[in-house]
Amino acid sequence: MSTINGLPAHVLLVHFIVVLAPLTALLALLCVAWPAARRRLVWLVVALAAVTTILTPLTTEAGEWLQHHSENSAAVERHADLGDSMLFFSLALLVAALLLAFMHVRDARDRAVGRTVAIIASVLIVVASVATMVQVYRIGDSGAQSAWSDAVTEQSSDDN
């Protein structure tokens, strides 16, 4: 995918990841901390995690296209390297969502998972969620730096 309505597809698709990944992670954390929320939100979390996982490679492919059609710099390279790692975080978030669903289904059938399994699953869900949010921030920051750092510096010097 290269462009959408004349704009680089990456610029548009990245907004889905920037919103969906942290939202999914926050909802997963809420579901871990509050069983009543898990009963109501678990399938939404699974759906959002699946959509995020599907959109991530589309977004990185579009980013690679944009990288090949724009001026390359160290900042762009750093952003591309970080962006390539996002699929692993999206997959981890999907696994976390599936763990939530597994615990939910077991609870609904009055066959709750054991305490040790619940603690291990909860820790994995928390780690995957927090790591995903941190990585989205890191990737987004590096993308903003690569796109805007020169423009802001040039604009600031023009104002003086």
VENFEN-V264409 format. One record per residue. N is the residue number from 1. RES is the residue in one letter. PSI is psi in radians with two decimals (* if undefined). OMEGA is omega in whole degrees, -180 to 180 (* if undefined). Layout:
# VENFEN-V264409
n=[N;N]
res=[RES;RES]
psi=[PSI;PSI]
omega=[OMEGA;OMEGA]
This chain:
# VENFEN-V264409
n=[1;2;3;4;5;6;7;8;9;10;11;12;13;14;15;16;17;18;19;20;21;22;23;24;25;26;27;28;29;30;31;32;33;34;35;36;37;38;39;40;41;42;43;44;45;46;47;48;49;50;51;52;53;54;55;56;57;58;59;60;61;62;63;64;65;66;67;68;69;70;71;72;73;74;75;76;77;78;79;80;81;82;83;84;85;86;87;88;89;90;91;92;93;94;95;96;97;98;99;100;101;102;103;104;105;106;107;108;109;110;111;112;113;114;115;116;117;118;119;120;121;122;123;124;125;126;127;128;129;130;131;132;133;134;135;136;137;138;139;140;141;142;143;144;145;146;147;148;149;150;151;152;153;154;155;156;157;158;159;160]
res=[M;S;T;I;N;G;L;P;A;H;V;L;L;V;H;F;I;V;V;L;A;P;L;T;A;L;L;A;L;L;C;V;A;W;P;A;A;R;R;R;L;V;W;L;V;V;A;L;A;A;V;T;T;I;L;T;P;L;T;T;E;A;G;E;W;L;Q;H;H;S;E;N;S;A;A;V;E;R;H;A;D;L;G;D;S;M;L;F;F;S;L;A;L;L;V;A;A;L;L;L;A;F;M;H;V;R;D;A;R;D;R;A;V;G;R;T;V;A;I;I;A;S;V;L;I;V;V;A;S;V;A;T;M;V;Q;V;Y;R;I;G;D;S;G;A;Q;S;A;W;S;D;A;V;T;E;Q;S;S;D;D;N]
psi=[2.29;-0.98;2.72;2.04;0.64;-0.12;2.62;2.25;-0.59;-0.74;-0.57;-0.80;-0.59;-0.49;-0.55;-0.79;-0.75;-0.52;-0.87;-0.73;-0.91;-0.64;-0.80;-0.76;-0.76;-0.72;-0.64;-0.73;-0.73;-0.73;-0.60;-0.73;-0.44;1.77;-0.60;-0.64;-0.68;-0.73;-0.57;-0.50;-0.11;-0.74;-0.53;-0.75;-0.77;-0.78;-0.79;-0.68;-0.69;-0.78;-0.75;-0.74;-0.64;-0.72;-0.42;-0.91;-0.53;-0.71;-0.75;-0.64;-0.78;-0.61;-0.68;-0.71;-0.81;-0.71;-0.69;-0.25;0.35;3.01;2.25;2.49;3.02;-0.64;-0.69;-0.72;-0.78;-0.78;-0.76;-0.74;-0.79;-0.72;-0.63;-0.43;-0.23;-0.52;-0.66;-0.67;-0.66;-0.73;-0.70;-0.70;-0.63;-0.75;-0.72;-0.76;-0.68;-0.60;-0.74;-0.78;-0.71;-0.82;-0.67;-0.82;-0.74;-0.75;-0.73;-0.47;0.22;0.61;0.93;2.54;2.73;2.83;-0.75;-0.77;-0.74;-0.71;-0.78;-0.79;-0.74;-0.74;-0.77;-0.70;-0.76;-0.81;-0.82;-0.71;-0.86;-0.76;-0.70;-0.79;-0.73;-0.76;-0.67;-0.73;-0.84;-0.78;-0.79;-0.72;-0.77;-0.61;-0.75;-0.72;-0.75;-0.55;-0.58;-0.27;-0.75;-0.68;-0.73;-0.72;-0.79;-0.75;-0.74;-0.73;-0.50;-0.54;-0.42;*]
omega=[-176;-179;173;179;177;179;176;-177;-179;-178;179;-177;-176;179;176;-179;-178;179;-172;-177;178;178;179;180;179;178;177;177;178;180;177;-175;-172;-178;179;177;179;-180;-177;-170;-171;-177;173;179;179;-180;179;178;178;179;178;180;178;-177;-176;179;176;-180;180;175;178;177;177;176;-180;179;-180;-179;178;-180;-178;178;178;179;178;177;179;179;180;179;178;-180;179;-180;-173;180;179;179;176;177;178;178;176;177;178;179;178;174;176;-180;178;179;179;-179;178;178;-179;179;-178;177;-176;177;179;-178;-179;179;180;180;180;179;180;178;179;179;179;-180;180;-179;-179;180;179;180;179;-178;177;177;-178;-180;180;179;-180;177;178;178;-178;-177;-168;-173;179;-179;-180;179;179;180;-179;-179;177;-179;-177;*]
